[in-house]
C-alpha cells in the first residue's frame, strides 16, 4: 500500500483504530500531580470524528437523591430557547506519556487485519504535530507539569448537532494555567452539564375529586410537597478541584385542561408558589363551596373518554461552585399529561 492509497483508506479505519487502542494494555499512564500529591490522570481513551480526536470525559455527577437519576424523573427543557447545556467541551485528557504511548501502541497494530499501513500513516500525522512540530517529543520533558486537553462529548446530548463542534486537536496546558478557550471545562460548564442531571420528579397533579369529576364542579389541584421541593446535582472533575452544584426549585404550575370547554383557576392557568412553600392547596372538608386557588372546572362531559390535562411545572435554577462563583441559569420546565374523566351530574325527577 503506497502513501496515497493509505491516506484514502485512513478515514474509514480511524474509528476502528481508536477502538483497538482502548484495548491495548499500557497505553494509559498517569501524569504528575499537584504538589507531589496523587497524580492527575486523563482517561487515555477516546475516538475520532474526521480529524478531531475526542477523549472520554471523567466528569462525574451526584444528585441530591443518589448517584444517578431515579425512576420516574425527567429532564428539564430550558424556557430560553436560545440556551442549552454545552454539547461538548475541552478537559484534561492525556499526559505526555499517555499521548506518546497511544501512538506507540497504534504503530503496533500494523499486523492486525484491515489496518495495514494506515496505522503508520496516522502515527506519522500525530508525530508531525506532537513530536516534530508544534510540540517536541510529546512534551515528555513536561511530564507531571501539565496535560494535553482534548474535546469531550456531553453524554446527555449525543443527538445534538453541536456535539461535534469542538474541533480543536489536543492542546497543551501547563499545570495551574487556565486555557484561553471559552469551552474549556470550568465551574460554569459543569453547572450547565448538571442542569441535565437534575432529578426532576414526574409532573402529576393531585386532584379532588380524584379519578372522576363532574361538569361545573370546581376541581382542586395541588402538588405533593414531599416530591416537589428543591433538588440538586453536583458535577465535578476528579483531581482538579473543579465542582459546581446546580439547584432547581419549583416556582409555578401551569394547567392546560385539554379542552376549550373548561375554566382554570386562576384564569391564567398559572398557579404560583404560595407562602407556605406549596403550589396549590389540598382540598379539605368545608371547602366544597369555595373556589380552588389552583384547579379546573370542566363545562362539558368527556363522554366515553377522558380529557388529557397537561400539567407543567416551572423550576427556578441557580448554581454555586467551590471557587465562589455562581449565577442563575435559564428556568426549566417539565410537564406531563394525565387523564381526567368528566361526567354529567345525573338528576332524577319524580
C-alpha positions as CSV (number, residue, x, y, z in Angstrom):
1,X,0.0,0.0,0.0
2,X,1.5,3.4,-1.0
3,X,1.2,6.6,1.0
4,X,-1.7,8.0,-1.2
5,X,-3.7,4.8,-1.0
6,X,-3.1,4.5,2.7
7,X,-4.3,8.1,3.3
8,X,-7.5,7.3,1.3
9,X,-8.1,4.3,3.4
10,X,-7.4,6.1,6.7
11,X,-10.8,7.8,7.1
12,X,-13.0,4.7,7.5
13,X,-10.3,3.0,9.5
14,X,-9.8,5.6,12.2
15,X,-12.8,4.6,14.3
16,X,-11.6,1.0,14.2
17,X,-8.1,2.1,15.2
18,X,-9.5,4.2,18.1
19,X,-11.4,1.2,19.4
20,X,-8.4,-1.0,19.1
21,X,-6.3,1.5,21.1
22,X,-8.7,1.4,24.0
23,X,-8.0,-2.3,24.4
24,X,-4.2,-2.0,24.2
25,X,-2.5,-2.6,27.6
26,X,-0.1,0.0,28.7
27,X,-1.5,2.8,26.5
28,X,-2.5,4.9,29.5
29,X,-0.2,6.5,32.0
30,X,-0.5,8.9,35.0
31,X,0.7,12.4,34.7
32,X,2.3,14.1,37.6
33,X,0.0,15.6,40.2
34,X,-0.1,19.0,42.0
35,X,2.4,19.4,44.8
36,X,3.5,15.8,44.8
37,X,0.0,14.6,45.6
38,X,-2.0,11.9,43.8
39,X,-1.3,12.2,40.0
40,X,-4.0,13.7,37.8
41,X,-4.9,11.2,35.2
42,X,-6.7,11.7,31.9
43,X,-8.9,8.9,30.6
44,X,-6.3,8.0,28.0
45,X,-9.3,6.7,25.9
46,X,-11.3,8.2,23.1
47,X,-12.1,8.2,19.5
48,X,-12.2,10.4,16.4
49,X,-14.7,12.2,14.2
50,X,-13.0,13.1,11.0
51,X,-9.7,14.6,12.0
52,X,-10.8,15.6,15.6
53,X,-9.6,13.5,18.5
54,X,-12.2,13.1,21.2
55,X,-11.4,11.9,24.8
56,X,-13.6,10.1,27.2
57,X,-14.8,12.6,29.8
58,X,-14.1,12.0,33.5
59,X,-16.8,14.3,34.8
60,X,-18.9,12.7,37.5
61,X,-22.3,13.8,38.9
62,X,-24.1,13.1,42.2
63,X,-27.7,14.1,42.7
64,X,-29.4,15.0,45.9
65,X,-31.2,11.7,45.9
66,X,-28.4,9.3,44.9
67,X,-25.7,8.7,42.3
68,X,-28.0,8.6,39.3
69,X,-31.4,9.6,38.2
70,X,-34.2,7.7,40.0
71,X,-37.0,6.0,38.0
72,X,-39.9,8.4,37.3
73,X,-37.7,11.5,36.9
74,X,-37.2,13.6,33.9
75,X,-35.1,16.3,32.2
76,X,-35.8,20.0,32.1
77,X,-36.5,21.9,29.0
78,X,-35.0,25.4,29.2
79,X,-37.5,28.2,28.9
80,X,-34.9,30.2,26.9
81,X,-35.0,28.5,23.5
82,X,-31.6,30.1,22.7
83,X,-29.8,28.3,25.5
84,X,-28.9,24.7,26.0
85,X,-26.2,22.9,28.2
86,X,-23.0,22.5,26.2
87,X,-22.9,19.6,23.8
88,X,-19.1,19.4,24.1
89,X,-16.2,21.0,25.9
90,X,-12.4,20.6,26.5
91,X,-10.9,19.0,29.6
92,X,-7.5,17.5,30.7
93,X,-7.3,14.2,28.8
94,X,-3.8,13.0,28.1
95,X,-0.5,13.2,29.9
96,X,2.6,13.3,27.6
97,X,3.2,9.6,28.3
98,X,-0.4,8.8,27.5
99,X,-0.3,10.5,24.2
100,X,3.2,9.1,23.3
101,X,2.1,5.6,24.5
102,X,-1.0,5.8,22.4
103,X,0.9,6.5,19.2
104,X,3.4,3.7,20.1
105,X,0.5,1.3,20.6
106,X,-1.1,2.4,17.4
107,X,2.0,1.6,15.4
108,X,1.9,-1.9,17.0
109,X,-1.4,-2.6,15.3
110,X,0.2,-2.9,11.8
111,X,-0.2,-6.7,11.9
112,X,-4.0,-6.5,12.5
113,X,-6.3,-7.3,9.6
114,X,-7.7,-4.3,7.7
115,X,-5.2,-1.9,9.3
116,X,-2.2,-2.3,7.1
117,X,-0.2,0.8,6.5
118,X,-3.0,3.1,7.8
119,X,-1.7,2.8,11.4
120,X,1.7,4.2,10.3
121,X,0.1,7.0,8.4
122,X,-1.9,8.1,11.4
123,X,1.1,7.7,13.6
124,X,3.2,9.8,11.2
125,X,0.5,12.5,11.3
126,X,0.5,12.6,15.1
127,X,4.3,12.6,15.2
128,X,4.3,15.6,12.8
129,X,2.3,17.6,15.3
130,X,3.3,16.3,18.7
131,X,6.9,15.1,18.2
132,X,8.5,17.2,15.5
133,X,6.1,20.1,15.0
134,X,4.3,22.5,17.4
135,X,5.3,20.2,20.3
136,X,8.6,18.5,20.8
137,X,8.8,14.8,21.7
138,X,5.2,14.8,23.0
139,X,6.3,17.2,25.8
140,X,7.7,14.3,27.7
141,X,10.1,16.6,29.5
142,X,7.0,18.3,31.0
143,X,5.5,15.0,32.4
144,X,3.7,16.0,35.6
145,X,3.7,19.7,34.7
146,X,0.6,19.8,32.7
147,X,-1.8,17.9,30.4
148,X,-3.0,17.8,26.9
149,X,-6.6,18.9,26.8
150,X,-8.9,17.4,24.3
151,X,-12.5,17.7,23.2
152,X,-15.1,15.5,25.0
153,X,-18.8,15.0,24.2
154,X,-21.7,15.5,26.6
155,X,-23.2,12.1,27.0
156,X,-26.6,13.6,27.5
157,X,-26.6,15.4,24.2
158,X,-25.1,12.9,21.7
159,X,-28.1,13.6,19.3
160,X,-27.3,17.4,19.4
161,X,-25.7,18.5,16.1
162,X,-23.4,20.7,18.1
163,X,-21.8,17.6,19.7
164,X,-19.1,17.7,17.0
165,X,-18.4,21.4,17.2
166,X,-15.4,21.1,19.4
167,X,-12.8,20.6,16.7
168,X,-9.5,21.6,18.2
169,X,-6.9,18.9,18.3
170,X,-5.4,18.1,21.8
171,X,-3.5,21.2,23.1
172,X,-1.1,21.6,25.9
173,X,-2.0,23.5,29.2
174,X,0.6,24.0,31.9
175,X,-0.4,23.0,35.4
176,X,-2.3,25.8,37.1
177,X,-3.0,27.7,33.9
178,X,-6.5,28.5,32.5
179,X,-6.8,27.8,28.8
180,X,-7.9,30.7,26.6
181,X,-10.8,28.7,25.3
182,X,-14.5,29.5,26.0
183,X,-15.4,25.8,26.1
184,X,-12.6,24.8,28.5
185,X,-14.0,22.9,31.5
186,X,-15.0,25.3,34.2
187,X,-17.5,25.6,37.1
188,X,-19.9,27.3,34.7
189,X,-19.7,24.4,32.2
190,X,-20.0,21.9,35.0
191,X,-23.1,23.7,36.3
192,X,-24.7,23.7,32.8
193,X,-23.9,20.0,32.5
194,X,-25.5,19.3,35.9
195,X,-28.7,21.0,34.5
196,X,-29.4,17.9,32.5
197,X,-28.6,15.7,35.5
198,X,-31.2,17.2,37.9
199,X,-33.6,14.5,39.2
200,X,-36.8,16.3,38.3
201,X,-39.9,14.4,39.6
202,X,-42.6,13.4,37.2
203,X,-45.3,16.0,37.0
204,X,-48.6,14.6,38.4
205,X,-51.2,16.9,40.0
206,X,-53.1,15.6,42.9
207,X,-56.8,16.3,42.3
208,X,-60.0,16.4,44.3
209,X,-62.3,14.8,43.3
210,X,-59.8,12.1,42.4
211,X,-60.2,9.9,39.3
212,X,-63.5,11.4,38.1
213,X,-65.0,14.8,38.4
214,X,-68.4,16.4,37.3
215,X,-69.4,19.1,34.9
216,X,-69.4,22.5,36.5
217,X,-67.8,21.2,39.7
218,X,-64.6,23.1,40.7
219,X,-61.8,20.5,40.8
220,X,-58.9,21.3,43.2
221,X,-55.3,20.7,42.2
222,X,-52.0,20.7,44.0
223,X,-48.5,19.3,44.0
224,X,-47.3,16.8,46.6
225,X,-44.9,18.9,48.7
226,X,-42.8,15.9,49.7
227,X,-41.9,15.4,46.0
228,X,-41.9,18.9,44.7
229,X,-39.1,20.6,46.7
230,X,-35.6,21.7,45.9
231,X,-33.4,19.2,44.1
232,X,-29.8,19.5,43.2
233,X,-27.0,17.8,41.2
234,X,-23.2,18.3,41.6
235,X,-20.8,17.9,38.7
236,X,-17.1,17.7,39.3
237,X,-13.9,16.8,37.5
238,X,-11.8,14.5,39.8
239,X,-8.3,15.6,40.7
240,X,-8.8,19.3,39.6
241,X,-10.8,20.8,42.4
242,X,-13.4,21.9,39.9
243,X,-17.0,21.4,41.1
244,X,-20.4,23.1,40.7
245,X,-23.8,22.4,42.2
246,X,-26.9,23.2,40.3
247,X,-30.2,23.6,42.2
248,X,-33.8,23.7,41.0
249,X,-36.7,24.9,42.9
250,X,-40.4,24.6,41.8
251,X,-42.0,28.1,41.5
252,X,-45.2,27.6,39.5
253,X,-47.6,25.1,37.9
254,X,-49.4,25.7,34.6
255,X,-52.6,23.8,34.0
256,X,-53.9,23.2,30.5
257,X,-57.3,21.4,30.8
258,X,-57.2,19.5,27.4
259,X,-60.3,21.2,26.1
260,X,-61.7,24.7,25.4
261,X,-64.8,23.8,27.4
262,X,-63.2,24.5,30.7
263,X,-62.2,27.2,33.2
264,X,-58.9,27.3,35.0
265,X,-58.4,28.7,38.5
266,X,-56.8,31.2,38.4
267,X,-58.0,32.2,34.9
268,X,-54.4,32.4,33.6
269,X,-53.9,28.7,34.5
270,X,-50.6,29.6,36.3
271,X,-50.6,28.5,39.9
272,X,-47.7,30.2,41.8
273,X,-45.7,29.1,44.8
274,X,-47.6,30.0,48.0
275,X,-46.2,31.5,51.2
276,X,-46.3,28.0,52.7
277,X,-44.0,26.7,50.0
278,X,-46.7,24.8,48.3
279,X,-48.1,25.1,44.8
280,X,-51.9,24.7,45.0
281,X,-53.9,23.9,48.1
282,X,-55.2,20.5,49.2
283,X,-58.9,20.1,49.3
284,X,-60.4,19.5,52.8
285,X,-63.9,19.2,54.2
286,X,-65.7,22.5,54.4
287,X,-64.1,23.8,51.2
288,X,-66.8,22.4,48.8
289,X,-68.4,25.8,48.2
290,X,-65.1,27.7,47.7
291,X,-63.2,28.4,44.5
292,X,-59.9,26.5,44.4
293,X,-56.7,28.7,44.3
294,X,-55.4,26.2,41.8
295,X,-57.6,23.9,39.7
296,X,-60.0,23.5,36.8
297,X,-63.7,23.5,36.1
298,X,-65.0,21.5,33.2
299,X,-68.1,22.7,31.3
300,X,-68.7,19.6,29.2
301,X,-68.6,15.9,29.8
302,X,-65.7,13.9,28.4
303,X,-68.2,11.3,27.1
304,X,-66.8,7.8,27.0
305,X,-63.2,9.0,27.1
306,X,-61.1,11.5,29.1
307,X,-59.6,14.9,28.8
308,X,-55.8,15.0,28.6
309,X,-54.9,17.6,31.2
310,X,-51.4,18.8,30.9
311,X,-49.5,19.9,34.0
312,X,-46.2,21.8,33.6
313,X,-44.0,22.8,36.4
314,X,-41.5,25.7,36.1
315,X,-38.3,25.4,38.0
316,X,-36.0,28.2,39.0
317,X,-32.4,27.3,38.5
318,X,-29.2,28.6,40.2
319,X,-25.7,27.3,40.6
320,X,-22.8,27.7,43.0
321,X,-19.2,26.4,42.9
322,X,-16.2,25.6,45.1
323,X,-14.4,28.8,43.9
324,X,-17.2,31.1,45.0
325,X,-18.7,31.7,41.5
326,X,-22.4,31.3,40.9
327,X,-25.3,32.6,38.9
328,X,-28.8,31.9,37.6
329,X,-29.4,29.6,34.7
330,X,-32.5,29.7,32.5
331,X,-35.7,28.5,34.1
332,X,-36.6,24.9,33.2
333,X,-39.9,23.2,32.5
334,X,-41.1,19.7,32.9
335,X,-44.6,18.5,32.2
336,X,-46.8,15.5,31.6
337,X,-50.4,14.6,30.6
338,X,-52.9,12.9,32.9
339,X,-56.4,11.7,32.0
340,X,-59.4,13.4,33.7
341,X,-62.8,11.8,33.3
342,X,-65.7,14.3,33.4
343,X,-69.3,13.1,33.9
344,X,-72.6,14.8,33.8
345,X,-74.4,15.1,37.1
346,X,-77.4,12.9,36.8
347,X,-80.7,14.0,38.4
348,X,-83.9,12.0,38.7
349,X,-87.2,13.9,38.6
350,X,-90.2,12.3,40.3
